[in-house]
Amino acid sequence: MSPPDTNLKKQERRHVVPLIGMALVVIFGIAIIVWWTGEEVATAPEDGTVVEQGETVEGEGTVEVPTAPAD
């Protein structure tokens, strides 16, 4: 059942601002995802080495990769 006083032009004008706001939020979310992915790629190690559990990684900060507990 539709409302008796349907005025499509008036409804279009009322919905323009919320639709623009939703579009801006979607664009912002996509931009954040692209930036985050680019940041991860830019800070990834370039030599392609794989670190095994229990090894020590040398670099900006020496980090020891913990070994998984044996069950």
N, CA, C, O and CB atoms as a CASP TS submission, in Angstrom:
PFRMAT TS
TARGET T0000
AUTHOR 0000-0000-0000
METHOD Language model
MODEL 1
PARENT N/A
ATOM      1  N   MET     1       0.849  -1.168   0.000  1.00  0.00           N
ATOM      2  CA  MET     1       0.000   0.000   0.000  1.00  0.00           C
ATOM      3  C   MET     1       0.892   1.226   0.000  1.00  0.00           C
ATOM      4  O   MET     1       1.799   1.323   0.826  1.00  0.00           O
ATOM      5  CB  MET     1      -0.965   0.000   1.214  1.00  0.00           C
ATOM      6  N   SER     2       0.661   2.151  -0.892  1.00  0.00           N
ATOM      7  CA  SER     2       1.484   3.356  -0.986  1.00  0.00           C
ATOM      8  C   SER     2       0.814   4.515  -0.254  1.00  0.00           C
ATOM      9  O   SER     2      -0.406   4.529  -0.086  1.00  0.00           O
ATOM     10  CB  SER     2       1.737   3.727  -2.461  1.00  0.00           C
ATOM     11  N   PRO     3       1.608   5.476   0.175  1.00  0.00           N
ATOM     12  CA  PRO     3       1.023   6.629   0.871  1.00  0.00           C
ATOM     13  C   PRO     3       0.188   7.474  -0.105  1.00  0.00           C
ATOM     14  O   PRO     3       0.484   7.521  -1.299  1.00  0.00           O
ATOM     15  CB  PRO     3       2.141   7.499   1.521  1.00  0.00           C
ATOM     16  N   PRO     4      -0.834   8.127   0.401  1.00  0.00           N
ATOM     17  CA  PRO     4      -1.732   8.870  -0.489  1.00  0.00           C
ATOM     18  C   PRO     4      -1.136  10.148  -1.073  1.00  0.00           C
ATOM     19  O   PRO     4      -1.589  10.617  -2.117  1.00  0.00           O
ATOM     20  CB  PRO     4      -2.974   9.216   0.248  1.00  0.00           C
ATOM     21  N   ASP     5      -0.133  10.712  -0.419  1.00  0.00           N
ATOM     22  CA  ASP     5       0.414  12.002  -0.884  1.00  0.00           C
ATOM     23  C   ASP     5       1.831  11.833  -1.446  1.00  0.00           C
ATOM     24  O   ASP     5       2.774  12.443  -0.942  1.00  0.00           O
ATOM     25  CB  ASP     5       0.427  13.031   0.274  1.00  0.00           C
ATOM     26  N   THR     6       1.980  11.018  -2.476  1.00  0.00           N
ATOM     27  CA  THR     6       3.282  10.765  -3.074  1.00  0.00           C
ATOM     28  C   THR     6       3.648  11.920  -3.998  1.00  0.00           C
ATOM     29  O   THR     6       2.950  12.201  -4.972  1.00  0.00           O
ATOM     30  CB  THR     6       3.284   9.424  -3.845  1.00  0.00           C
ATOM     31  N   ASN     7       4.757  12.587  -3.673  1.00  0.00           N
ATOM     32  CA  ASN     7       5.269  13.662  -4.521  1.00  0.00           C
ATOM     33  C   ASN     7       6.730  13.317  -4.823  1.00  0.00           C
ATOM     34  O   ASN     7       7.616  13.607  -4.019  1.00  0.00           O
ATOM     35  CB  ASN     7       5.130  15.092  -3.821  1.00  0.00           C
ATOM     36  N   LEU     8       6.977  12.707  -5.966  1.00  0.00           N
ATOM     37  CA  LEU     8       8.308  12.194  -6.278  1.00  0.00           C
ATOM     38  C   LEU     8       9.357  13.294  -6.382  1.00  0.00           C
ATOM     39  O   LEU     8      10.492  13.086  -5.955  1.00  0.00           O
ATOM     40  CB  LEU     8       8.265  11.417  -7.566  1.00  0.00           C
ATOM     41  N   LYS     9       9.025  14.436  -6.925  1.00  0.00           N
ATOM     42  CA  LYS     9      10.001  15.536  -7.045  1.00  0.00           C
ATOM     43  C   LYS     9      10.438  16.009  -5.659  1.00  0.00           C
ATOM     44  O   LYS     9      11.620  16.271  -5.436  1.00  0.00           O
ATOM     45  CB  LYS     9       9.399  16.725  -7.851  1.00  0.00           C
ATOM     46  N   LYS    10       9.497  16.117  -4.739  1.00  0.00           N
ATOM     47  CA  LYS    10       9.814  16.564  -3.378  1.00  0.00           C
ATOM     48  C   LYS    10      10.687  15.511  -2.676  1.00  0.00           C
ATOM     49  O   LYS    10      11.620  15.861  -1.953  1.00  0.00           O
ATOM     50  CB  LYS    10       8.504  16.824  -2.564  1.00  0.00           C
ATOM     51  N   GLN    11      10.381  14.227  -2.888  1.00  0.00           N
ATOM     52  CA  GLN    11      11.158  13.164  -2.278  1.00  0.00           C
ATOM     53  C   GLN    11      12.576  13.109  -2.859  1.00  0.00           C
ATOM     54  O   GLN    11      13.534  12.845  -2.132  1.00  0.00           O
ATOM     55  CB  GLN    11      10.453  11.823  -2.471  1.00  0.00           C
ATOM     56  N   GLU    12      12.708  13.357  -4.158  1.00  0.00           N
ATOM     57  CA  GLU    12      14.039  13.393  -4.774  1.00  0.00           C
ATOM     58  C   GLU    12      14.887  14.489  -4.148  1.00  0.00           C
ATOM     59  O   GLU    12      16.058  14.259  -3.845  1.00  0.00           O
ATOM     60  CB  GLU    12      13.930  13.611  -6.292  1.00  0.00           C
ATOM     61  N   ARG    13      14.331  15.659  -3.950  1.00  0.00           N
ATOM     62  CA  ARG    13      15.085  16.760  -3.332  1.00  0.00           C
ATOM     63  C   ARG    13      15.476  16.427  -1.902  1.00  0.00           C
ATOM     64  O   ARG    13      16.569  16.787  -1.465  1.00  0.00           O
ATOM     65  CB  ARG    13      14.265  18.053  -3.357  1.00  0.00           C
ATOM     66  N   ARG    14      14.613  15.753  -1.170  1.00  0.00           N
ATOM     67  CA  ARG    14      14.909  15.423   0.225  1.00  0.00           C
ATOM     68  C   ARG    14      15.971  14.334   0.355  1.00  0.00           C
ATOM     69  O   ARG    14      16.658  14.266   1.374  1.00  0.00           O
ATOM     70  CB  ARG    14      13.643  14.984   0.929  1.00  0.00           C
ATOM     71  N   HIS    15      16.114  13.490  -0.652  1.00  0.00           N
ATOM     72  CA  HIS    15      17.044  12.374  -0.565  1.00  0.00           C
ATOM     73  C   HIS    15      18.397  12.653  -1.193  1.00  0.00           C
ATOM     74  O   HIS    15      19.291  11.812  -1.099  1.00  0.00           O
ATOM     75  CB  HIS    15      16.445  11.180  -1.207  1.00  0.00           C
ATOM     76  N   VAL    16      18.579  13.784  -1.819  1.00  0.00           N
ATOM     77  CA  VAL    16      19.851  14.073  -2.490  1.00  0.00           C
ATOM     78  C   VAL    16      20.998  14.154  -1.489  1.00  0.00           C
ATOM     79  O   VAL    16      22.040  13.534  -1.702  1.00  0.00           O
ATOM     80  CB  VAL    16      19.754  15.384  -3.279  1.00  0.00           C
ATOM     81  N   VAL    17      20.833  14.890  -0.425  1.00  0.00           N
ATOM     82  CA  VAL    17      21.915  15.081   0.555  1.00  0.00           C
ATOM     83  C   VAL    17      22.292  13.760   1.248  1.00  0.00           C
ATOM     84  O   VAL    17      23.483  13.465   1.351  1.00  0.00           O
ATOM     85  CB  VAL    17      21.496  16.125   1.612  1.00  0.00           C
ATOM     86  N   PRO    18      21.339  12.959   1.722  1.00  0.00           N
ATOM     87  CA  PRO    18      21.740  11.675   2.311  1.00  0.00           C
ATOM     88  C   PRO    18      22.428  10.747   1.316  1.00  0.00           C
ATOM     89  O   PRO    18      23.371  10.048   1.685  1.00  0.00           O
ATOM     90  CB  PRO    18      20.534  10.978   2.886  1.00  0.00           C
ATOM     91  N   LEU    19      21.977  10.726   0.067  1.00  0.00           N
ATOM     92  CA  LEU    19      22.625   9.876  -0.933  1.00  0.00           C
ATOM     93  C   LEU    19      24.048  10.337  -1.221  1.00  0.00           C
ATOM     94  O   LEU    19      24.944   9.508  -1.381  1.00  0.00           O
ATOM     95  CB  LEU    19      21.813   9.863  -2.224  1.00  0.00           C
ATOM     96  N   ILE    20      24.266  11.641  -1.288  1.00  0.00           N
ATOM     97  CA  ILE    20      25.623  12.163  -1.478  1.00  0.00           C
ATOM     98  C   ILE    20      26.489  11.798  -0.276  1.00  0.00           C
ATOM     99  O   ILE    20      27.648  11.417  -0.442  1.00  0.00           O
ATOM    100  CB  ILE    20      25.600  13.703  -1.683  1.00  0.00           C
ATOM    101  N   GLY    21      25.936  11.910   0.933  1.00  0.00           N
ATOM    102  CA  GLY    21      26.681  11.543   2.137  1.00  0.00           C
ATOM    103  C   GLY    21      27.073  10.076   2.137  1.00  0.00           C
ATOM    104  O   GLY    21      28.201   9.734   2.490  1.00  0.00           O
ATOM    105  N   MET    22      26.144   9.203   1.742  1.00  0.00           N
ATOM    106  CA  MET    22      26.464   7.775   1.691  1.00  0.00           C
ATOM    107  C   MET    22      27.526   7.489   0.639  1.00  0.00           C
ATOM    108  O   MET    22      28.407   6.656   0.853  1.00  0.00           O
ATOM    109  CB  MET    22      25.204   6.955   1.402  1.00  0.00           C
ATOM    110  N   ALA    23      27.444   8.177  -0.499  1.00  0.00           N
ATOM    111  CA  ALA    23      28.453   7.986  -1.541  1.00  0.00           C
ATOM    112  C   ALA    23      29.825   8.432  -1.055  1.00  0.00           C
ATOM    113  O   ALA    23      30.825   7.775  -1.344  1.00  0.00           O
ATOM    114  CB  ALA    23      28.067   8.756  -2.809  1.00  0.00           C
ATOM    115  N   LEU    24      29.886   9.547  -0.315  1.00  0.00           N
ATOM    116  CA  LEU    24      31.164  10.021   0.224  1.00  0.00           C
ATOM    117  C   LEU    24      31.740   9.030   1.234  1.00  0.00           C
ATOM    118  O   LEU    24      32.952   8.816   1.267  1.00  0.00           O
ATOM    119  CB  LEU    24      30.989  11.398   0.881  1.00  0.00           C
ATOM    120  N   VAL    25      30.894   8.433   2.047  1.00  0.00           N
ATOM    121  CA  VAL    25      31.368   7.444   3.020  1.00  0.00           C
ATOM    122  C   VAL    25      31.928   6.220   2.303  1.00  0.00           C
ATOM    123  O   VAL    25      32.958   5.683   2.710  1.00  0.00           O
ATOM    124  CB  VAL    25      30.226   7.028   3.976  1.00  0.00           C
ATOM    125  N   VAL    26      31.264   5.776   1.243  1.00  0.00           N
ATOM    126  CA  VAL    26      31.755   4.625   0.478  1.00  0.00           C
ATOM    127  C   VAL    26      33.092   4.955  -0.176  1.00  0.00           C
ATOM    128  O   VAL    26      34.017   4.143  -0.144  1.00  0.00           O
ATOM    129  CB  VAL    26      30.725   4.202  -0.593  1.00  0.00           C
ATOM    130  N   ILE    27      33.197   6.133  -0.766  1.00  0.00           N
ATOM    131  CA  ILE    27      34.453   6.548  -1.400  1.00  0.00           C
ATOM    132  C   ILE    27      35.563   6.647  -0.359  1.00  0.00           C
ATOM    133  O   ILE    27      36.693   6.236  -0.623  1.00  0.00           O
ATOM    134  CB  ILE    27      34.278   7.903  -2.129  1.00  0.00           C
ATOM    135  N   PHE    28      35.259   7.185   0.820  1.00  0.00           N
ATOM    136  CA  PHE    28      36.250   7.285   1.890  1.00  0.00           C
ATOM    137  C   PHE    28      36.705   5.890   2.329  1.00  0.00           C
ATOM    138  O   PHE    28      37.898   5.663   2.531  1.00  0.00           O
ATOM    139  CB  PHE    28      35.671   8.065   3.092  1.00  0.00           C
ATOM    140  N   GLY    29      35.759   4.958   2.476  1.00  0.00           N
ATOM    141  CA  GLY    29      36.110   3.593   2.871  1.00  0.00           C
ATOM    142  C   GLY    29      37.002   2.917   1.847  1.00  0.00           C
ATOM    143  O   GLY    29      37.966   2.245   2.214  1.00  0.00           O
ATOM    144  N   ILE    30      36.695   3.083   0.579  1.00  0.00           N
ATOM    145  CA  ILE    30      37.520   2.500  -0.477  1.00  0.00           C
ATOM    146  C   ILE    30      38.905   3.129  -0.476  1.00  0.00           C
ATOM    147  O   ILE    30      39.904   2.433  -0.660  1.00  0.00           O
ATOM    148  CB  ILE    30      36.854   2.681  -1.850  1.00  0.00           C
ATOM    149  N   ALA    31      38.972   4.447  -0.270  1.00  0.00           N
ATOM    150  CA  ALA    31      40.264   5.134  -0.228  1.00  0.00           C
ATOM    151  C   ALA    31      41.112   4.631   0.941  1.00  0.00           C
ATOM    152  O   ALA    31      42.320   4.446   0.790  1.00  0.00           O
ATOM    153  CB  ALA    31      40.058   6.655  -0.118  1.00  0.00           C
ATOM    154  N   ILE    32      40.502   4.411   2.091  1.00  0.00           N
ATOM    155  CA  ILE    32      41.235   3.896   3.253  1.00  0.00           C
ATOM    156  C   ILE    32      41.768   2.498   2.960  1.00  0.00           C
ATOM    157  O   ILE    32      42.907   2.192   3.313  1.00  0.00           O
ATOM    158  CB  ILE    32      40.328   3.873   4.508  1.00  0.00           C
ATOM    159  N   ILE    33      40.968   1.641   2.321  1.00  0.00           N
ATOM    160  CA  ILE    33      41.408   0.288   2.000  1.00  0.00           C
ATOM    161  C   ILE    33      42.575   0.330   1.016  1.00  0.00           C
ATOM    162  O   ILE    33      43.551  -0.403   1.177  1.00  0.00           O
ATOM    163  CB  ILE    33      40.244  -0.538   1.419  1.00  0.00           C
ATOM    164  N   VAL    34      42.476   1.186  -0.004  1.00  0.00           N
ATOM    165  CA  VAL    34      43.562   1.307  -0.985  1.00  0.00           C
ATOM    166  C   VAL    34      44.826   1.829  -0.315  1.00  0.00           C
ATOM    167  O   VAL    34      45.919   1.328  -0.579  1.00  0.00           O
ATOM    168  CB  VAL    34      43.151   2.241  -2.147  1.00  0.00           C
ATOM    169  N   TRP    35      44.686   2.837   0.556  1.00  0.00           N
ATOM    170  CA  TRP    35      45.847   3.389   1.257  1.00  0.00           C
ATOM    171  C   TRP    35      46.486   2.322   2.151  1.00  0.00           C
ATOM    172  O   TRP    35      47.708   2.175   2.175  1.00  0.00           O
ATOM    173  CB  TRP    35      45.438   4.624   2.101  1.00  0.00           C
ATOM    174  N   TRP    36      45.652   1.582   2.882  1.00  0.00           N
ATOM    175  CA  TRP    36      46.143   0.554   3.798  1.00  0.00           C
ATOM    176  C   TRP    36      46.892  -0.530   3.020  1.00  0.00           C
ATOM    177  O   TRP    36      47.968  -0.960   3.435  1.00  0.00           O
ATOM    178  CB  TRP    36      44.972  -0.067   4.600  1.00  0.00           C
ATOM    179  N   THR    37      46.332  -0.965   1.906  1.00  0.00           N
ATOM    180  CA  THR    37      46.995  -1.973   1.078  1.00  0.00           C
ATOM    181  C   THR    37      48.318  -1.448   0.541  1.00  0.00           C
ATOM    182  O   THR    37      49.320  -2.163   0.552  1.00  0.00           O
ATOM    183  CB  THR    37      46.087  -2.399  -0.081  1.00  0.00           C
ATOM    184  N   GLY    38      48.331  -0.206   0.071  1.00  0.00           N
ATOM    185  CA  GLY    38      49.565   0.392  -0.425  1.00  0.00           C
ATOM    186  C   GLY    38      50.620   0.515   0.657  1.00  0.00           C
ATOM    187  O   GLY    38      51.804   0.298   0.399  1.00  0.00           O
ATOM    188  N   GLU    39      50.205   0.859   1.854  1.00  0.00           N
ATOM    189  CA  GLU    39      51.140   0.969   2.983  1.00  0.00           C
ATOM    190  C   GLU    39      51.734  -0.389   3.325  1.00  0.00           C
ATOM    191  O   GLU    39      52.926  -0.488   3.616  1.00  0.00           O
ATOM    192  CB  GLU    39      50.435   1.563   4.216  1.00  0.00           C
ATOM    193  N   GLU    40      50.916  -1.434   3.294  1.00  0.00           N
ATOM    194  CA  GLU    40      51.417  -2.777   3.572  1.00  0.00           C
ATOM    195  C   GLU    40      52.409  -3.226   2.502  1.00  0.00           C
ATOM    196  O   GLU    40      53.422  -3.853   2.814  1.00  0.00           O
ATOM    197  CB  GLU    40      50.254  -3.770   3.663  1.00  0.00           C
ATOM    198  N   VAL    41      52.123  -2.909   1.256  1.00  0.00           N
ATOM    199  CA  VAL    41      53.023  -3.285   0.166  1.00  0.00           C
ATOM    200  C   VAL    41      54.328  -2.498   0.266  1.00  0.00           C
ATOM    201  O   VAL    41      55.402  -3.051   0.029  1.00  0.00           O
ATOM    202  CB  VAL    41      52.352  -3.043  -1.207  1.00  0.00           C
ATOM    203  N   ALA    42      54.246  -1.222   0.613  1.00  0.00           N
ATOM    204  CA  ALA    42      55.437  -0.380   0.692  1.00  0.00           C
ATOM    205  C   ALA    42      56.361  -0.796   1.836  1.00  0.00           C
ATOM    206  O   ALA    42      57.576  -0.629   1.733  1.00  0.00           O
ATOM    207  CB  ALA    42      55.035   1.073   0.860  1.00  0.00           C
ATOM    208  N   THR    43      55.809  -1.332   2.920  1.00  0.00           N
ATOM    209  CA  THR    43      56.633  -1.698   4.069  1.00  0.00           C
ATOM    210  C   THR    43      56.973  -3.183   4.094  1.00  0.00           C
ATOM    211  O   THR    43      57.593  -3.651   5.050  1.00  0.00           O
ATOM    212  CB  THR    43      55.929  -1.317   5.349  1.00  0.00           C
ATOM    213  N   ALA    44      56.587  -3.927   3.080  1.00  0.00           N
ATOM    214  CA  ALA    44      56.889  -5.363   3.033  1.00  0.00           C
ATOM    215  C   ALA    44      58.375  -5.570   2.757  1.00  0.00           C
ATOM    216  O   ALA    44      58.999  -4.754   2.079  1.00  0.00           O
ATOM    217  CB  ALA    44      56.031  -6.073   1.948  1.00  0.00           C
ATOM    218  N   PRO    45      58.946  -6.656   3.278  1.00  0.00           N
ATOM    219  CA  PRO    45      60.351  -6.940   2.986  1.00  0.00           C
ATOM    220  C   PRO    45      60.542  -7.194   1.485  1.00  0.00           C
ATOM    221  O   PRO    45      59.719  -7.841   0.839  1.00  0.00           O
ATOM    222  CB  PRO    45      60.841  -8.159   3.807  1.00  0.00           C
ATOM    223  N   GLU    46      61.649  -6.667   0.951  1.00  0.00           N
ATOM    224  CA  GLU    46      61.859  -6.729  -0.489  1.00  0.00           C
ATOM    225  C   GLU    46      62.636  -7.963  -0.937  1.00  0.00           C
ATOM    226  O   GLU    46      62.599  -8.315  -2.116  1.00  0.00           O
ATOM    227  CB  GLU    46      62.576  -5.500  -0.942  1.00  0.00           C
ATOM    228  N   ASP    47      63.330  -8.619  -0.030  1.00  0.00           N
ATOM    229  CA  ASP    47      64.170  -9.731  -0.451  1.00  0.00           C
ATOM    230  C   ASP    47      63.402 -11.042  -0.610  1.00  0.00           C
ATOM    231  O   ASP    47      63.952 -12.005  -1.145  1.00  0.00           O
ATOM    232  CB  ASP    47      65.281  -9.919   0.537  1.00  0.00           C
ATOM    233  N   GLY    48      62.169 -11.107  -0.168  1.00  0.00           N
ATOM    234  CA  GLY    48      61.345 -12.289  -0.372  1.00  0.00           C
ATOM    235  C   GLY    48      61.695 -13.460   0.514  1.00  0.00           C
ATOM    236  O   GLY    48      61.296 -14.585   0.213  1.00  0.00           O
ATOM    237  N   THR    49      62.426 -13.245   1.602  1.00  0.00           N
ATOM    238  CA  THR    49      62.783 -14.353   2.483  1.00  0.00           C
ATOM    239  C   THR    49      61.592 -14.743   3.341  1.00  0.00           C
ATOM    240  O   THR    49      60.759 -13.911   3.701  1.00  0.00           O
ATOM    241  CB  THR    49      63.983 -13.982   3.370  1.00  0.00           C
ATOM    242  N   VAL    50      61.533 -16.020   3.656  1.00  0.00           N
ATOM    243  CA  VAL    50      60.485 -16.549   4.510  1.00  0.00           C
ATOM    244  C   VAL    50      61.101 -16.838   5.868  1.00  0.00           C
ATOM    245  O   VAL    50      62.148 -17.480   5.960  1.00  0.00           O
ATOM    246  CB  VAL    50      59.831 -17.829   3.895  1.00  0.00           C
ATOM    247  N   VAL    51      60.449 -16.364   6.919  1.00  0.00           N
ATOM    248  CA  VAL    51      60.954 -16.566   8.270  1.00  0.00           C
ATOM    249  C   VAL    51      60.287 -17.794   8.858  1.00  0.00           C
ATOM    250  O   VAL    51      59.060 -17.875   8.914  1.00  0.00           O
ATOM    251  CB  VAL    51      60.705 -15.319   9.160  1.00  0.00           C
ATOM    252  N   GLU    52      61.094 -18.752   9.296  1.00  0.00           N
ATOM    253  CA  GLU    52      60.585 -19.964   9.922  1.00  0.00           C
ATOM    254  C   GLU    52      60.405 -19.709  11.413  1.00  0.00           C
ATOM    255  O   GLU    52      60.984 -18.771  11.963  1.00  0.00           O
ATOM    256  CB  GLU    52      61.540 -21.168   9.674  1.00  0.00           C
ATOM    257  N   GLN    53      59.616 -20.529  12.052  1.00  0.00           N
ATOM    258  CA  GLN    53      59.391 -20.382  13.482  1.00  0.00           C
ATOM    259  C   GLN    53      60.679 -20.648  14.242  1.00  0.00           C
ATOM    260  O   GLN    53      61.406 -21.591  13.929  1.00  0.00           O
ATOM    261  CB  GLN    53      58.280 -21.326  13.959  1.00  0.00           C
ATOM    262  N   GLY    54      60.961 -19.821  15.237  1.00  0.00           N
ATOM    263  CA  GLY    54      62.129 -19.982  16.064  1.00  0.00           C
ATOM    264  C   GLY    54      63.348 -19.224  15.559  1.00  0.00           C
ATOM    265  O   GLY    54      64.365 -19.182  16.251  1.00  0.00           O
ATOM    266  N   GLU    55      63.279 -18.620  14.367  1.00  0.00           N
ATOM    267  CA  GLU    55      64.407 -17.863  13.830  1.00  0.00           C
ATOM    268  C   GLU    55      64.388 -16.440  14.357  1.00  0.00           C
ATOM    269  O   GLU    55      63.360 -15.952  14.825  1.00  0.00           O
ATOM    270  CB  GLU    55      64.381 -17.861  12.296  1.00  0.00           C
ATOM    271  N   THR    56      65.531 -15.782  14.277  1.00  0.00           N
ATOM    272  CA  THR    56      65.652 -14.390  14.672  1.00  0.00           C
ATOM    273  C   THR    56      65.712 -13.532  13.418  1.00  0.00           C
ATOM    274  O   THR    56      66.458 -13.830  12.486  1.00  0.00           O
ATOM    275  CB  THR    56      66.902 -14.165  15.563  1.00  0.00           C
ATOM    276  N   VAL    57      64.927 -12.474  13.403  1.00  0.00           N
ATOM    277  CA  VAL    57      64.874 -11.579  12.251  1.00  0.00           C
ATOM    278  C   VAL    57      65.683 -10.333  12.573  1.00  0.00           C
ATOM    279  O   VAL    57      65.423  -9.671  13.579  1.00  0.00           O
ATOM    280  CB  VAL    57      63.403 -11.212  11.882  1.00  0.00           C
ATOM    281  N   GLU    58      66.654 -10.005  11.740  1.00  0.00           N
ATOM    282  CA  GLU    58      67.462  -8.808  11.926  1.00  0.00           C
ATOM    283  C   GLU    58      66.861  -7.680  11.094  1.00  0.00           C
ATOM    284  O   GLU    58      66.284  -7.925  10.034  1.00  0.00           O
ATOM    285  CB  GLU    58      68.949  -9.065  11.532  1.00  0.00           C
ATOM    286  N   GLY    59      66.994  -6.459  11.568  1.00  0.00           N
ATOM    287  CA  GLY    59      66.466  -5.324  10.811  1.00  0.00           C
ATOM    288  C   GLY    59      66.312  -4.125  11.721  1.00  0.00           C
ATOM    289  O   GLY    59      67.152  -3.871  12.584  1.00  0.00           O
ATOM    290  N   GLU    60      65.222  -3.386  11.519  1.00  0.00           N
ATOM    291  CA  GLU    60      64.975  -2.183  12.312  1.00  0.00           C
ATOM    292  C   GLU    60      64.922  -2.502  13.796  1.00  0.00           C
ATOM    293  O   GLU    60      65.480  -1.774  14.617  1.00  0.00           O
ATOM    294  CB  GLU    60      63.675  -1.515  11.876  1.00  0.00           C
ATOM    295  N   GLY    61      64.257  -3.579  14.133  1.00  0.00           N
ATOM    296  CA  GLY    61      64.196  -4.046  15.512  1.00  0.00           C
ATOM    297  C   GLY    61      64.357  -5.547  15.472  1.00  0.00           C
ATOM    298  O   GLY    61      63.654  -6.218  14.716  1.00  0.00           O
ATOM    299  N   THR    62      65.261  -6.092  16.263  1.00  0.00           N
ATOM    300  CA  THR    62      65.479  -7.534  16.236  1.00  0.00           C
ATOM    301  C   THR    62      64.288  -8.208  16.897  1.00  0.00           C
ATOM    302  O   THR    62      63.938  -7.900  18.036  1.00  0.00           O
ATOM    303  CB  THR    62      66.812  -7.925  16.949  1.00  0.00           C
ATOM    304  N   VAL    63      63.671  -9.127  16.174  1.00  0.00           N
ATOM    305  CA  VAL    63      62.482  -9.799  16.665  1.00  0.00           C
ATOM    306  C   VAL    63      62.699 -11.299  16.540  1.00  0.00           C
ATOM    307  O   VAL    63      63.170 -11.784  15.511  1.00  0.00           O
ATOM    308  CB  VAL    63      61.210  -9.344  15.887  1.00  0.00           C
ATOM    309  N   GLU    64      62.357 -12.015  17.575  1.00  0.00           N
ATOM    310  CA  GLU    64      62.420 -13.474  17.504  1.00  0.00           C
ATOM    311  C   GLU    64      61.013 -13.994  17.264  1.00  0.00           C
ATOM    312  O   GLU    64      60.083 -13.653  17.995  1.00  0.00           O
ATOM    313  CB  GLU    64      63.034 -14.088  18.808  1.00  0.00           C
ATOM    314  N   VAL    65      60.862 -14.813  16.249  1.00  0.00           N
ATOM    315  CA  VAL    65      59.559 -15.388  15.923  1.00  0.00           C
ATOM    316  C   VAL    65      59.339 -16.547  16.881  1.00  0.00           C
ATOM    317  O   VAL    65      60.144 -17.477  16.914  1.00  0.00           O
ATOM    318  CB  VAL    65      59.479 -15.856  14.415  1.00  0.00           C
ATOM    319  N   PRO    66      58.253 -16.510  17.668  1.00  0.00           N
ATOM    320  CA  PRO    66      58.035 -17.559  18.656  1.00  0.00           C
ATOM    321  C   PRO    66      57.641 -18.865  17.985  1.00  0.00           C
ATOM    322  O   PRO    66      57.021 -18.875  16.921  1.00  0.00           O
ATOM    323  CB  PRO    66      56.963 -17.137  19.657  1.00  0.00           C
ATOM    324  N   THR    67      58.012 -19.961  18.627  1.00  0.00           N
ATOM    325  CA  THR    67      57.617 -21.287  18.123  1.00  0.00           C
ATOM    326  C   THR    67      56.250 -21.631  18.670  1.00  0.00           C
ATOM    327  O   THR    67      55.878 -21.203  19.763  1.00  0.00           O
ATOM    328  CB  THR    67      58.656 -22.381  18.519  1.00  0.00           C
ATOM    329  N   ALA    68      55.504 -22.409  17.903  1.00  0.00           N
ATOM    330  CA  ALA    68      54.176 -22.817  18.336  1.00  0.00           C
ATOM    331  C   ALA    68      54.305 -23.861  19.439  1.00  0.00           C
ATOM    332  O   ALA    68      55.187 -24.717  19.380  1.00  0.00           O
ATOM    333  CB  ALA    68      53.352 -23.371  17.146  1.00  0.00           C
ATOM    334  N   PRO    69      53.446 -23.800  20.431  1.00  0.00           N
ATOM    335  CA  PRO    69      53.515 -24.796  21.508  1.00  0.00           C
ATOM    336  C   PRO    69      53.120 -26.165  20.977  1.00  0.00           C
ATOM    337  O   PRO    69      52.190 -26.286  20.180  1.00  0.00           O
ATOM    338  CB  PRO    69      52.600 -24.395  22.691  1.00  0.00           C
ATOM    339  N   ALA    70      53.835 -27.202  21.425  1.00  0.00           N
ATOM    340  CA  ALA    70      53.566 -28.563  21.003  1.00  0.00           C
ATOM    341  C   ALA    70      52.481 -29.148  21.909  1.00  0.00           C
ATOM    342  O   ALA    70      52.561 -29.061  23.134  1.00  0.00           O
ATOM    343  CB  ALA    70      54.861 -29.428  21.043  1.00  0.00           C
ATOM    344  N   ASP    71      51.480 -29.737  21.288  1.00  0.00           N
ATOM    345  CA  ASP    71      50.392 -30.334  22.075  1.00  0.00           C
ATOM    346  C   ASP    71      50.637 -31.800  22.294  1.00  0.00           C
ATOM    347  O   ASP    71      49.829 -32.472  22.934  1.00  0.00           O
ATOM    348  CB  ASP    71      49.046 -30.133  21.389  1.00  0.00           C
TER
END
